[in-house]
Amino acid sequence: MSAPSIIKLFPRWRHARLLLPLALALAGGAASAQRAAAPDPVAMPAAGVVTLTPKMLLQLVVARSAEVNYSRAQIEVAGQLSEAEAALYEAVLYTSWRRDAGERQRTVEERVNNLATSRLSVLDERNESIESGMRVRLPTGGDFSLSYRLRERRNNIIGSASKSDGEFDGAVVVAFKQPLLKGGGRDIVETDLRVANLEHRIAVFQYRQQLLKTGSEALALYWQLYRAIEVRQIRQKALDYAHRVEADTLARVDAGKLAASNKIEARAAVLLREVELIRAGQGVREAEARLETVLAISGLAHSKLTLTAAAPGPELLAAGGLDAGQRYLRALQDWPALGIARLRAEQAGIRLRYAENLSLPTLDLVLSQTNTGLSSEINPARDLAEHGRYPGWSVGLNLEIPLEGNRRARAQYAAQDARVRQAGIEIDSIRTALANEVRTRTEQAAGGRDEVNLMGSDVALRVEMLRIEQVRYDSGMGQLSQLLLRENELTDSRQRLVESNARLGQANDALRYADGSLLRHYAITLRD
């Protein structure tokens, strides 16, 4: 019989269509890894003035920061690796076909053992076989296979003893191997899958951690930009005031009310404030450049784009309503580093149980059943095999015990046990550091609010002192140098207030970063 004839007849085996559903039922379902999607991106204009708010800045960080995008891509990497591990129960369909032919001399023993064919000195034989089946791994750790085998033999010896020169041998084989000690149980079989799923969850925590870190750094730069812009405005006001004083001084000198030396003093005050304004402008540009770097904005490609910071509202002085203890309890739930450490500890526990199982002896139960059929025609041979007219079965145990007590498994168990202890130490360390950080940041924010209130009072006093000196100067009782001194003191006081506001803003954001509420405070929600 030719090869194509067997291949054509083989798919008619009615049990073949049952292989796939059976394998899927035995394997069971495996959970798929989820992917964390990024928040909707915020578009960045190519030109114009962009007035940033903390919320808008964080949205831009999520959409544009290279570090955040890299961390988000790592979630997809971990998710795909988890998907790969989820295929451990995937059924395998296999098929093999073989055809061989040959002639050889028969031995004397072969000829003597069969007197009917003793006259045949040469064996002329052609064989063809095909086998197909399904193999699947089970959650118990066992391997199950169901296969069908059909073989055709044709030679001159068969032809001399029967009407046909060929015979067909069919077989349906069911095999099962189950580890009873080492390698048995779903907890052991799914070790890599569970570790991969935890790694995917760790990647999500790491993404949140990176977003918090980069967002906190960006907000610190935001407050630096706010400070630089406010200082520039203060220096511009100081320069405008100096110009007015200079114009008034020139008019008084021309009217003979002041000495000519006052013109030099007024001019020197203008020049000094022009220099300070230039320095303030440079500070603004440096702060813009640092923010552009965080947001992956090219200063050359966006040369017409200007970033500015919105002035803080009354919420800057809001206390938040939670003490350090309450914030610490919230941080225990929200802090990504602690979540990562807990998942690492869970991974270590899974690997420890796996290492413990590896130290057990190998004891496998092996079962098989084979239904055979033999005929000179293909259909009867196939029917006999499928209906189990001639069954055969076997059962056995395989035992393997390392002679030296499985040193490798013991070493792996000791290593994993040490990792479990390491994970516990790390969790305790993070909790301690978190408690200290939350307490320190809470105290800094409270001190910053007191500082802003005091500096606001100082500015009000400096305004009144300048007003009094201006009245004295206008009445001819005061001196120009004293007037410029009062104005300079007011300028410095205003600048110190701006710096206090910036420090308070940074302290508030640092506190929100410490207790894990930074994204929630600015209404940044990550889609599942």
C-alpha positions as CSV (number, residue, x, y, z in Angstrom):
1,M,0.0,0.0,0.0
2,S,1.3,3.4,-0.8
3,A,1.9,6.1,1.7
4,P,-0.8,8.5,0.5
5,S,-3.4,5.8,1.1
6,I,-2.6,5.5,4.8
7,I,-2.5,9.3,5.2
8,K,-5.9,9.5,3.5
9,L,-7.5,6.9,5.6
10,F,-6.0,8.0,8.9
11,P,-8.2,11.1,9.5
12,R,-11.3,8.8,9.4
13,W,-10.4,7.6,12.9
14,R,-13.4,8.9,14.8
15,H,-11.7,9.2,18.2
16,A,-9.2,11.8,16.8
17,R,-11.8,14.6,17.1
18,L,-12.1,13.9,20.8
19,L,-8.4,14.6,21.6
20,L,-8.5,18.4,21.7
21,P,-11.6,18.8,24.0
22,L,-10.3,16.1,26.3
23,A,-6.9,17.7,26.6
24,L,-8.4,21.1,27.3
25,A,-10.6,19.6,30.0
26,L,-7.7,17.9,31.7
27,A,-5.4,20.9,31.6
28,G,-7.9,23.5,32.9
29,G,-7.7,27.2,32.3
30,A,-4.8,29.4,33.2
31,A,-5.1,33.1,34.2
32,S,-3.9,35.6,31.7
33,A,-1.7,38.5,32.7
34,Q,-3.3,41.9,32.6
35,R,-1.7,44.9,31.0
36,A,-1.7,48.3,32.7
37,A,-2.6,51.0,30.3
38,A,-1.3,54.5,30.5
39,P,-3.5,57.5,31.3
40,D,-4.6,59.5,28.3
41,P,-1.7,61.7,27.0
42,V,-1.8,65.4,27.2
43,A,-0.7,67.2,24.0
44,M,2.2,69.7,24.1
45,P,1.8,72.7,21.8
46,A,4.8,73.6,19.6
47,A,4.7,77.3,20.4
48,G,3.2,79.8,22.7
49,V,3.0,80.2,26.5
50,V,2.0,77.2,28.5
51,T,0.9,77.9,32.0
52,L,1.6,74.8,34.0
53,T,-0.3,73.6,37.0
54,P,0.8,70.7,39.2
55,K,-1.9,68.5,37.8
56,M,-1.1,69.4,34.2
57,L,2.6,68.8,34.8
58,L,2.0,65.3,36.2
59,Q,-0.2,64.5,33.2
60,L,2.6,65.6,30.9
61,V,5.1,63.6,32.9
62,V,2.9,60.5,32.5
63,A,2.7,61.0,28.7
64,R,6.2,62.3,27.9
65,S,8.7,61.3,30.5
66,A,11.2,58.8,29.1
67,E,11.7,57.1,32.4
68,V,8.0,56.7,33.0
69,N,7.4,55.4,29.5
70,Y,10.3,52.9,29.9
71,S,8.8,51.7,33.2
72,R,5.4,51.4,31.5
73,A,6.9,49.3,28.7
74,Q,8.3,47.0,31.4
75,I,4.7,46.1,32.4
76,E,4.1,44.8,28.9
77,V,7.3,42.8,29.0
78,A,6.4,41.2,32.3
79,G,2.9,40.6,31.0
80,Q,4.1,38.8,28.0
81,L,6.5,36.6,30.1
82,S,3.5,35.8,32.3
83,E,1.5,34.8,29.2
84,A,4.3,32.6,28.1
85,E,4.3,30.8,31.4
86,A,0.6,30.4,31.3
87,A,1.1,28.1,28.3
88,L,2.4,25.3,30.5
89,Y,-0.9,23.4,30.1
90,E,-1.1,23.9,26.4
91,A,-1.9,20.6,24.7
92,V,0.5,19.3,22.0
93,L,-0.7,17.5,18.9
94,Y,2.0,15.4,17.3
95,T,2.1,13.3,14.1
96,S,4.9,11.2,12.7
97,W,5.1,9.2,9.4
98,R,7.8,6.8,8.3
99,R,8.4,4.6,5.3
100,D,11.3,2.2,4.8
101,A,12.1,-0.7,2.5
102,G,15.0,-3.2,2.1
103,E,16.3,-6.6,1.1
104,R,18.5,-8.8,3.2
105,Q,19.6,-12.4,3.5
106,R,17.8,-14.5,6.0
107,T,19.8,-16.3,8.7
108,V,19.8,-20.1,9.0
109,E,18.1,-19.7,12.3
110,E,15.2,-17.8,10.7
111,R,14.8,-20.4,8.0
112,V,14.9,-23.3,10.3
113,N,12.4,-21.8,12.8
114,N,9.8,-21.6,10.0
115,L,9.8,-24.6,7.7
116,A,7.0,-23.2,5.6
117,T,9.3,-20.4,4.4
118,S,12.6,-22.1,4.8
119,R,13.1,-22.1,1.0
120,L,13.1,-18.3,1.0
121,S,16.7,-17.1,1.5
122,V,16.0,-13.4,1.0
123,L,13.7,-11.1,2.9
124,D,12.1,-8.4,0.7
125,E,10.2,-6.1,3.0
126,R,8.5,-2.6,2.9
127,N,7.1,-0.9,6.0
128,E,5.1,2.2,6.5
129,S,3.8,3.6,9.8
130,I,2.0,6.7,10.9
131,E,1.2,7.8,14.4
132,S,-0.8,10.8,15.8
133,G,-1.8,11.8,19.2
134,M,-2.3,14.5,21.8
135,R,0.0,15.1,24.8
136,V,-0.9,17.4,27.7
137,R,0.4,18.3,31.1
138,L,-1.9,18.1,34.0
139,P,-2.3,20.4,37.1
140,T,-1.4,17.5,39.2
141,G,2.1,17.4,37.6
142,G,1.3,14.3,35.6
143,D,1.5,13.8,31.8
144,F,-1.4,12.3,29.8
145,S,-1.2,11.2,26.2
146,L,-3.6,9.6,23.8
147,S,-2.4,8.3,20.5
148,Y,-3.3,6.2,17.5
149,R,-0.7,4.2,15.6
150,L,-1.2,2.4,12.3
151,R,1.6,0.3,10.6
152,E,1.6,-1.6,7.3
153,R,4.1,-4.4,6.6
154,R,4.6,-6.1,3.2
155,N,7.2,-8.7,2.5
156,N,7.6,-11.9,0.5
157,I,7.3,-14.1,3.7
158,I,3.8,-12.9,4.4
159,G,2.9,-13.5,0.8
160,S,4.1,-17.1,0.8
161,A,1.9,-17.9,3.8
162,S,-1.3,-16.0,3.0
163,K,-3.3,-14.6,0.1
164,S,-1.9,-11.1,0.7
165,D,1.7,-10.0,1.0
166,G,0.9,-7.5,3.7
167,E,-0.6,-7.0,7.1
168,F,-1.9,-4.0,9.1
169,D,-1.2,-3.4,12.8
170,G,-3.3,-0.7,14.6
171,A,-3.1,0.4,18.2
172,V,-4.8,3.0,20.5
173,V,-2.5,3.9,23.3
174,V,-3.4,5.8,26.5
175,A,-0.5,6.6,28.8
176,F,-0.4,8.4,32.1
177,K,2.6,9.3,34.3
178,Q,2.0,11.0,37.7
179,P,4.8,12.1,40.1
180,L,3.9,11.1,43.7
181,L,6.6,13.0,45.5
182,K,9.0,15.2,43.6
183,G,7.3,17.3,41.0
184,G,3.7,16.5,42.1
185,G,0.9,18.9,42.8
186,R,-0.4,22.1,41.3
187,D,1.5,24.3,43.6
188,I,4.8,22.9,42.3
189,V,3.7,22.7,38.7
190,E,2.7,26.3,38.6
191,T,5.7,27.7,40.4
192,D,7.1,29.6,37.3
193,L,3.6,30.8,36.4
194,R,2.9,32.2,39.9
195,V,6.3,33.8,40.0
196,A,5.8,35.4,36.6
197,N,2.3,36.7,37.6
198,L,3.8,38.2,40.7
199,E,6.6,39.7,38.6
200,H,3.9,41.3,36.4
201,R,2.3,42.8,39.5
202,I,5.7,44.0,40.7
203,A,6.2,45.7,37.3
204,V,2.9,47.6,37.9
205,F,4.1,48.7,41.3
206,Q,7.5,49.7,39.8
207,Y,5.7,51.8,37.2
208,R,3.7,53.5,39.9
209,Q,6.9,54.0,41.9
210,Q,8.7,55.5,38.9
211,L,5.7,57.7,38.2
212,L,5.8,59.0,41.8
213,K,9.5,59.5,41.8
214,T,9.6,61.3,38.4
215,G,6.4,63.2,39.3
216,S,7.9,64.4,42.6
217,E,11.1,65.5,40.9
218,A,9.1,67.3,38.3
219,L,7.0,69.1,40.9
220,A,10.2,70.2,42.7
221,L,11.3,71.7,39.4
222,Y,7.9,73.2,39.0
223,W,8.3,75.1,42.3
224,Q,11.8,76.1,41.2
225,L,10.3,77.6,38.0
226,Y,7.6,79.3,40.1
227,R,10.2,80.8,42.3
228,A,12.3,82.0,39.4
229,I,9.4,83.6,37.6
230,E,8.2,85.3,40.8
231,V,11.7,86.6,41.5
232,R,12.0,87.9,38.0
233,Q,8.7,89.8,38.5
234,I,9.9,91.2,41.8
235,R,13.1,92.3,40.2
236,Q,11.2,93.9,37.4
237,K,9.0,95.8,39.9
238,A,12.2,96.9,41.7
239,L,13.7,98.2,38.4
240,D,10.5,100.1,37.6
241,Y,10.5,101.7,41.0
242,A,14.2,102.6,40.5
243,H,13.3,104.2,37.2
244,R,10.6,106.3,38.8
245,V,12.9,107.4,41.6
246,E,15.5,108.3,39.1
247,A,13.1,110.4,37.1
248,D,11.8,112.1,40.3
249,T,15.4,112.7,41.4
250,L,16.4,114.3,38.1
251,A,13.4,116.6,38.3
252,R,14.3,117.6,41.9
253,V,17.9,118.3,41.0
254,D,16.9,120.4,38.0
255,A,14.6,122.3,40.3
256,G,17.4,122.9,42.8
257,K,15.8,120.8,45.5
258,L,18.5,118.2,45.7
259,A,22.2,118.0,45.2
260,A,23.6,116.8,41.8
261,S,25.2,113.8,43.5
262,N,21.8,112.3,44.0
263,K,21.6,111.7,40.2
264,I,24.6,109.4,40.5
265,E,23.1,107.5,43.4
266,A,19.8,107.1,41.6
267,R,21.5,105.9,38.4
268,A,23.6,103.4,40.3
269,A,20.4,102.0,41.8
270,V,18.9,101.5,38.3
271,L,22.0,99.8,37.0
272,L,22.2,97.4,40.0
273,R,18.5,96.4,39.5
274,E,19.0,95.8,35.8
275,V,21.8,93.4,36.6
276,E,19.6,91.6,39.1
277,L,16.8,91.4,36.6
278,I,19.2,89.8,34.0
279,R,20.2,87.2,36.7
280,A,16.6,86.5,37.5
281,G,15.9,85.9,33.8
282,Q,18.7,83.5,33.5
283,G,17.3,81.6,36.5
284,V,13.9,81.3,34.7
285,R,15.6,79.9,31.6
286,E,17.5,77.4,33.6
287,A,14.4,76.2,35.4
288,E,12.5,75.9,32.1
289,A,15.4,73.9,30.6
290,R,15.3,71.4,33.5
291,L,11.5,70.9,33.1
292,E,11.9,70.5,29.4
293,T,14.4,67.7,30.0
294,V,12.0,65.9,32.3
295,L,9.2,66.3,29.7
296,A,11.4,65.2,26.8
297,I,10.9,68.6,25.1
298,S,13.7,69.7,22.8
299,G,14.6,73.3,23.3
300,L,15.7,73.6,19.7
301,A,12.5,72.0,18.2
302,H,10.3,74.1,20.6
303,S,12.3,77.3,20.7
304,K,9.1,79.3,20.6
305,L,7.5,77.5,23.5
306,T,7.6,79.1,26.9
307,L,6.7,77.4,30.2
308,T,5.4,79.3,33.1
309,A,4.0,78.3,36.5
310,A,0.6,79.3,37.9
311,A,0.6,81.1,41.2
312,P,-0.4,78.9,44.1
313,G,-3.9,79.4,45.6
314,P,-5.0,79.3,49.3
315,E,-4.7,75.5,49.3
316,L,-1.0,76.0,49.6
317,L,-1.5,76.7,53.4
318,A,-4.1,73.9,53.9
319,A,-3.0,71.5,56.6
320,G,-4.5,68.4,55.1
321,G,-6.3,67.2,58.3
322,L,-4.1,64.1,58.9
323,D,-1.4,63.7,61.5
324,A,1.8,61.7,61.0
325,G,0.3,58.5,62.4
326,Q,-2.7,58.6,60.1
327,R,-0.5,59.3,57.1
328,Y,1.8,56.4,58.0
329,L,-1.1,54.0,58.1
330,R,-2.2,55.2,54.6
331,A,1.3,55.0,53.3
332,L,1.4,51.3,54.3
333,Q,-1.3,50.7,51.8
334,D,-0.2,53.0,49.0
335,W,3.7,53.0,49.1
336,P,4.9,51.1,46.0
337,A,8.3,50.1,47.5
338,L,6.5,48.3,50.3
339,G,4.1,46.6,47.9
340,I,7.1,45.4,45.8
341,A,8.8,44.1,48.9
342,R,5.7,42.1,49.9
343,L,5.4,40.6,46.5
344,R,9.1,39.7,46.5
345,A,8.6,38.0,49.8
346,E,5.7,36.1,48.3
347,Q,7.9,35.0,45.4
348,A,10.5,33.9,47.8
349,G,8.0,31.7,49.6
350,I,6.8,30.1,46.4
351,R,10.4,29.3,45.4
352,L,11.1,28.0,48.9
353,R,8.2,25.5,48.6
354,Y,9.5,24.5,45.2
355,A,13.0,24.0,46.5
356,E,11.6,21.9,49.4
357,N,9.8,19.7,46.9
358,L,13.0,19.2,44.9
359,S,14.7,17.6,47.9
360,L,12.1,14.7,47.8
361,P,12.9,11.4,46.0
362,T,11.5,10.8,42.6
363,L,8.6,8.4,42.7
364,D,6.4,8.2,39.6
365,L,3.3,6.2,38.9
366,V,3.2,5.0,35.3
367,L,0.0,3.6,33.7
368,S,-0.8,2.6,30.2
369,Q,-3.4,0.8,28.2
370,T,-3.0,-0.4,24.6
371,N,-5.8,-1.7,22.3
372,T,-4.3,-3.5,19.3
373,G,-5.7,-4.9,16.1
374,L,-4.0,-7.1,13.4
375,S,-5.4,-7.9,10.0
376,S,-4.4,-8.3,6.4
377,E,-6.7,-5.4,5.6
378,I,-6.6,-1.9,7.0
379,N,-10.2,-1.4,8.0
380,P,-10.5,-4.6,10.2
381,A,-7.2,-3.8,11.9
382,R,-8.3,-0.3,12.7
383,D,-11.7,-1.4,13.9
384,L,-10.2,-4.0,16.2
385,A,-7.9,-1.4,17.8
386,E,-10.7,1.2,18.2
387,H,-13.1,-1.2,19.8
388,G,-10.6,-2.7,22.3
389,R,-11.0,-6.3,21.3
390,Y,-7.4,-7.1,22.3
391,P,-6.5,-4.8,25.2
392,G,-3.3,-4.7,27.2
393,W,-2.3,-2.7,30.2
394,S,0.7,-2.0,32.4
395,V,1.3,-0.3,35.7
396,G,4.6,0.5,37.3
397,L,6.6,2.7,39.7
398,N,9.8,4.5,39.0
399,L,12.0,5.4,42.0
400,E,15.1,7.6,42.1
401,I,17.1,8.5,45.2
402,P,20.4,10.5,45.0
403,L,23.1,8.6,46.7
404,E,24.6,11.7,48.5
405,G,21.3,13.0,49.8
406,N,20.6,15.5,47.0
407,R,23.2,18.1,47.9
408,R,22.0,20.4,45.1
409,A,18.4,20.5,46.3
410,R,19.5,21.1,49.9
411,A,21.7,24.0,48.8
412,Q,18.8,25.5,46.7
413,Y,16.5,25.2,49.7
414,A,19.0,26.9,52.0
415,A,19.4,29.7,49.5
416,Q,15.7,30.2,49.1
417,D,15.2,30.1,52.9
418,A,17.8,32.9,53.2
419,R,15.9,34.9,50.6
420,V,12.7,34.6,52.6
421,R,14.6,36.0,55.6
422,Q,16.0,38.8,53.4
423,A,12.5,39.7,52.2
424,G,11.3,40.0,55.8
425,I,14.3,42.2,56.7
426,E,13.6,44.4,53.7
427,I,9.9,44.9,54.6
428,D,10.8,45.8,58.2
429,S,13.4,48.3,56.9
430,I,11.0,49.9,54.5
431,R,8.4,50.3,57.2
432,T,10.9,52.0,59.6
433,A,12.2,54.3,56.9
434,L,8.6,55.1,55.8
435,A,7.6,56.0,59.3
436,N,10.5,58.3,59.8
437,E,10.0,59.9,56.3
438,V,6.3,60.6,56.9
439,R,7.0,62.1,60.3
440,T,9.8,64.3,59.0
441,R,7.8,65.5,56.0
442,T,4.8,66.2,58.2
443,E,6.9,68.4,60.4
444,Q,8.5,70.1,57.5
445,A,5.2,71.0,55.9
446,A,3.9,72.3,59.3
447,G,7.1,74.4,59.7
448,G,6.7,75.7,56.1
449,R,3.2,77.0,56.8
450,D,4.4,78.8,59.9
451,E,7.3,80.3,57.8
452,V,5.0,81.5,55.1
453,N,2.7,83.2,57.6
454,L,5.6,85.0,59.3
455,M,7.1,86.1,56.0
456,G,3.7,87.4,54.9
457,S,3.7,89.6,58.0
458,D,7.2,90.7,57.3
459,V,6.3,91.8,53.8
460,A,3.4,93.8,55.2
461,L,5.7,95.6,57.6
462,R,8.2,96.4,54.9
463,V,5.5,97.8,52.7
464,E,4.5,100.1,55.6
465,M,8.1,101.1,56.3
466,L,8.6,102.0,52.6
467,R,5.4,104.1,52.6
468,I,6.5,106.0,55.6
469,E,10.0,106.7,54.1
470,Q,8.4,107.7,50.8
471,V,6.3,110.3,52.7
472,R,9.4,111.6,54.4
473,Y,11.3,111.8,51.1
474,D,8.4,113.5,49.3
475,S,8.3,116.1,52.1
476,G,12.0,116.8,51.9
477,M,12.8,115.3,55.2
478,G,14.2,111.9,54.0
479,Q,17.3,111.0,52.1
480,L,17.4,109.1,48.8
481,S,19.8,106.5,50.1
482,Q,17.4,105.7,52.9
483,L,14.5,105.4,50.5
484,L,16.4,103.1,48.2
485,L,17.4,101.0,51.3
486,R,13.8,100.6,52.4
487,E,12.8,99.6,48.8
488,N,15.6,97.1,48.7
489,E,14.5,95.6,52.0
490,L,11.0,95.2,50.7
491,T,12.3,93.5,47.5
492,D,14.3,91.1,49.6
493,S,11.4,90.4,51.9
494,R,9.1,89.7,48.9
495,Q,11.7,87.4,47.5
496,R,12.0,85.6,50.8
497,L,8.2,85.1,50.8
498,V,8.4,83.6,47.3
499,E,11.1,81.3,48.4
500,S,9.1,80.3,51.5
501,N,6.1,79.6,49.2
502,A,8.2,77.5,47.0
503,R,9.7,75.5,49.9
504,L,6.2,75.0,51.3
505,G,5.0,73.7,47.9
506,Q,7.9,71.3,47.7
507,A,7.4,70.2,51.4
508,N,3.7,69.5,50.7
509,D,4.5,67.5,47.6
510,A,7.3,65.7,49.4
511,L,4.8,64.7,52.1
512,R,2.3,63.5,49.5
513,Y,5.1,61.5,47.9
514,A,6.0,60.0,51.3
515,D,2.5,58.9,52.2
516,G,1.7,57.7,48.6
517,S,-1.1,60.2,48.0
518,L,0.6,62.4,45.4
519,L,-1.2,61.0,42.3
520,R,-4.5,60.9,44.1
521,H,-4.2,64.5,45.3
522,Y,-3.7,65.8,41.8
523,A,-6.4,63.5,40.4
524,I,-4.1,61.3,38.4
525,T,-5.8,58.0,37.8
526,L,-4.1,55.0,36.2
527,R,-6.4,52.8,34.1
528,D,-6.4,49.1,34.9
